[in-house]
């Protein structure tokens, strides 16, 4: 048998150990406990790789925990950090694919699941022993399902565009809503749906789509400004301000963007955050502009409770005149949803305060009262 030099043996053992760390489940026992035999620290060549992998695994654990808590954007950042430290960390690719799937960014999701398959094939080709416990890697099935979802979204979008060109607005609206439901992370789909809703006069629904559009990464400047301008036209200053701040991070020092932001900051009136508004009051009941299109469900009837309120007076800095906010809101009544319709709901006025529930009062869901 041919003798191996000690350096070659050490290098082979270190490489085998590092590959195992990339695929074995993360647990509380520490990095060295995941390896059979001597700890990584005994291999001089692996010192730098050990520190890199340790940072990657810590970031991965944070990202996985944040995903389970539903904090998808924070999970995305931490899992991306894990892959910056170790690009071949298979589990980070898999869960990042899950994050992007739930965010509606299907193209990014497919990329990371393809990385899972590539790494699995690489491991098989090198005949490494896989020891995966309490983990799931259905990346191939996920890719097939996600590609089918992507295809159906594109098909609905193309149908919607065709119907729009023919003047069939109702059919186009239905197809574009389907496309956005299937692929909410595609800026072209969201933009076209927002424009169509705006042209049809459904400004609040269009504003919701424009607000979602501003959260999508890599949005062109012109598209972002279109969304911001239309949000301002319906009085939605908060999402418009967030959009301008994100644009200023992308284009720091831009005088036009800074001027727009300053104008919003100095505005004397700002619409309060509310779920909807009281439209009509009659005989102990009221109608609010909340319905199925706003996210309510038929199951909310006789279970969902709302609070009707009026906003407090604006508060300004007496020295500079800069608006600081508003005085506390005044509750006018407690409401119970009794009938959910497409764009509105009937509510029962259970209790009234001050001058009682009146048309124009704002409504919000009572915390913990569903």
Buried (B, 14 or more C-beta within 10 A) or exposed (E): EEEEEEEEEBBEBBBBBBBBBBBBEBEEEEBBEBBEEEBBEEBEBBEEBBEBBBBBBBBBBBBBEBBEEEBBEBBBBBBBBBBBBBEBBBBBBBBBBBBBBBBBBBEBBBBBBBBBBBBBEEBEEEEBEEEEEEEEBEBEEBBEEBEEBBEBBBBBBEBBBEBBEEEBEEBBBBBBBBBBBBBBBBBEBBBBBBBBBBEBEBBBBBBBBBBBBBBBEEBEEEBBBBBBEBBBBBBBBBBBBBBBEBBBEEEEEBEEBBEBBEEBEEEEEBEEEBBBBBBEBEEEBBBBBBBBBBEBEEEBBEEBBBBBBBBEEEEEEEEEEEBEEBEEBBBBBBBBBBBBBEEBBBBBBEBBEEEEBBEEBBBBBBEEEE
